[in-house]
C-alpha cells in the first residue's frame, strides 16, 4: 500500500521543476539506497503510482524517495 505524499514534498518538487533546480535525490533502488543528481522535468502517473522524471528520462517512484535536496521525507 502506498503512503500519501506530503503537500510540502509536492511543493518542493514543483519549485524544483519550475525553476529547473539541479536536485539531489536519495531513494531505494533494488533494495539499496541510491543517490542521483539531476534536474526534475515533470511528475507523472504510471499504473497508479507517481513518478518524477529527470532530464535524460530516468524515472523515480515517489514512494521510494528518502530525501530530496537534503530534506528527509521518510525513514530508510
Secondary structure, 3 states (H helix, E strand, C coil): CCCCCCHHHHHHHHHHHHHCCEEEEEEEECCEEEEEEEEEEEEEEECCEEEEEECCCCEEEHHHEEEECCEECCCC
